[in-house]
């Protein structure tokens, strides 16, 4: 039989998940920053708006590819 979960237990879980989330976000940020440096993006004189637009296009391209791949395996 499983014991009752207390508010304190839930608070502890929330805190641990928050720390895990921070770590994961930091790793993702580091990965993308590293890729951007390798690709030479840091050296370009490009506005944030232009960069966001290009990254949105890249994201859409990969999402479309995932949808096609998922559709083929269904």
Phi and psi restraints in degrees (value plus and minus 20) as a CYANA .aco file:
   2 UNK   PHI    -108.2   -68.2
   2 UNK   PSI     116.9   156.9
   3 UNK   PHI     -92.2   -52.2
   3 UNK   PSI     146.9   186.9
   4 UNK   PHI     -94.4   -54.4
   4 UNK   PSI     122.8   162.8
   5 UNK   PHI    -107.6   -67.6
   5 UNK   PSI     110.5   150.5
   6 UNK   PHI    -116.5   -76.5
   6 UNK   PSI     144.4   184.4
   7 UNK   PHI     -80.1   -40.1
   7 UNK   PSI     -58.4   -18.4
   8 UNK   PHI     -81.7   -41.7
   8 UNK   PSI     -60.6   -20.6
   9 UNK   PHI     -82.2   -42.2
   9 UNK   PSI     -63.5   -23.5
  10 UNK   PHI     -84.9   -44.9
  10 UNK   PSI     -62.7   -22.7
  11 UNK   PHI     -79.9   -39.9
  11 UNK   PSI     -60.9   -20.9
  12 UNK   PHI     -84.0   -44.0
  12 UNK   PSI     -63.6   -23.6
  13 UNK   PHI     -82.4   -42.4
  13 UNK   PSI     -62.4   -22.4
  14 UNK   PHI     -81.2   -41.2
  14 UNK   PSI     -64.3   -24.3
  15 UNK   PHI     -82.2   -42.2
  15 UNK   PSI     -64.3   -24.3
  16 UNK   PHI     -84.6   -44.6
  16 UNK   PSI     -61.5   -21.5
  17 UNK   PHI     -85.7   -45.7
  17 UNK   PSI     -57.5   -17.5
  18 UNK   PHI     -81.1   -41.1
  18 UNK   PSI     -63.1   -23.1
  19 UNK   PHI     -85.9   -45.9
  19 UNK   PSI     -60.9   -20.9
  20 UNK   PHI     -82.6   -42.6
  20 UNK   PSI     -60.9   -20.9
  21 UNK   PHI     -83.0   -43.0
  21 UNK   PSI     -64.9   -24.9
  22 UNK   PHI     -78.9   -38.9
  22 UNK   PSI     -62.6   -22.6
  23 UNK   PHI     -83.9   -43.9
  23 UNK   PSI     -64.5   -24.5
  24 UNK   PHI     -84.7   -44.7
  24 UNK   PSI     -62.0   -22.0
  25 UNK   PHI     -83.3   -43.3
  25 UNK   PSI     -62.1   -22.1
  26 UNK   PHI     -82.1   -42.1
  26 UNK   PSI     -61.1   -21.1
  27 UNK   PHI     -85.5   -45.5
  27 UNK   PSI     -61.7   -21.7
  28 UNK   PHI     -84.9   -44.9
  28 UNK   PSI     -64.1   -24.1
  29 UNK   PHI     -79.2   -39.2
  29 UNK   PSI     -63.4   -23.4
  30 UNK   PHI     -83.8   -43.8
  30 UNK   PSI     -61.8   -21.8
  31 UNK   PHI     -81.3   -41.3
  31 UNK   PSI     -67.2   -27.2
  32 UNK   PHI     -90.2   -50.2
  32 UNK   PSI     -57.3   -17.3
  33 UNK   PHI     -83.5   -43.5
  33 UNK   PSI     -61.6   -21.6
  34 UNK   PHI     -84.0   -44.0
  34 UNK   PSI     -63.5   -23.5
  35 UNK   PHI     -83.4   -43.4
  35 UNK   PSI     -60.1   -20.1
  36 UNK   PHI     -84.4   -44.4
  36 UNK   PSI     -60.8   -20.8
  37 UNK   PHI     -84.4   -44.4
  37 UNK   PSI     -65.6   -25.6
  38 UNK   PHI     -81.7   -41.7
  38 UNK   PSI     -55.8   -15.8
  39 UNK   PHI     -98.8   -58.8
  39 UNK   PSI     -28.9    11.1
  40 UNK   PHI      66.4   106.4
  40 UNK   PSI      -7.5    32.5
  41 UNK   PHI     -84.4   -44.4
  41 UNK   PSI     -50.7   -10.7
  42 UNK   PHI     -85.9   -45.9
  42 UNK   PSI     -42.8    -2.8
  43 UNK   PHI    -111.3   -71.3
  43 UNK   PSI     -28.3    11.7
  44 UNK   PHI    -105.9   -65.9
  44 UNK   PSI     125.3   165.3
  45 UNK   PHI    -112.9   -72.9
  45 UNK   PSI      64.2   104.2
  46 UNK   PHI    -150.0  -110.0
  46 UNK   PSI     117.5   157.5
  47 UNK   PHI     -93.2   -53.2
  47 UNK   PSI     140.0   180.0
  48 UNK   PHI     -80.6   -40.6
  48 UNK   PSI     -58.2   -18.2
  49 UNK   PHI     -82.9   -42.9
  49 UNK   PSI     -64.4   -24.4
  50 UNK   PHI     -84.5   -44.5
  50 UNK   PSI     -62.8   -22.8
  51 UNK   PHI     -83.0   -43.0
  51 UNK   PSI     -63.9   -23.9
  52 UNK   PHI     -81.2   -41.2
  52 UNK   PSI     -59.6   -19.6
  53 UNK   PHI     -83.9   -43.9
  53 UNK   PSI     -65.9   -25.9
  54 UNK   PHI     -84.8   -44.8
  54 UNK   PSI     -63.0   -23.0
  55 UNK   PHI     -85.1   -45.1
  55 UNK   PSI     -55.1   -15.1
  56 UNK   PHI     -84.9   -44.9
  56 UNK   PSI     -58.5   -18.5
  57 UNK   PHI     -84.7   -44.7
  57 UNK   PSI     -62.4   -22.4
  58 UNK   PHI     -83.7   -43.7
  58 UNK   PSI     -63.9   -23.9
  59 UNK   PHI     -79.5   -39.5
  59 UNK   PSI     -65.5   -25.5
  60 UNK   PHI     -81.5   -41.5
  60 UNK   PSI     -60.5   -20.5
  61 UNK   PHI     -81.2   -41.2
  61 UNK   PSI     -65.4   -25.4
  62 UNK   PHI     -90.9   -50.9
  62 UNK   PSI     -55.2   -15.2
  63 UNK   PHI     -85.9   -45.9
  63 UNK   PSI     -60.0   -20.0
  64 UNK   PHI     -81.4   -41.4
  64 UNK   PSI     -61.4   -21.4
  65 UNK   PHI     -83.1   -43.1
  65 UNK   PSI     -62.4   -22.4
  66 UNK   PHI     -83.1   -43.1
  66 UNK   PSI     -60.3   -20.3
  67 UNK   PHI     -84.1   -44.1
  67 UNK   PSI     -62.8   -22.8
  68 UNK   PHI     -83.5   -43.5
  68 UNK   PSI     -63.4   -23.4
  69 UNK   PHI     -84.2   -44.2
  69 UNK   PSI     -62.3   -22.3
  70 UNK   PHI     -86.2   -46.2
  70 UNK   PSI     -56.6   -16.6
  71 UNK   PHI     -87.0   -47.0
  71 UNK   PSI     -54.4   -14.4
  72 UNK   PHI     -91.3   -51.3
  72 UNK   PSI     -52.9   -12.9
  73 UNK   PHI    -105.5   -65.5
  73 UNK   PSI     -28.7    11.3
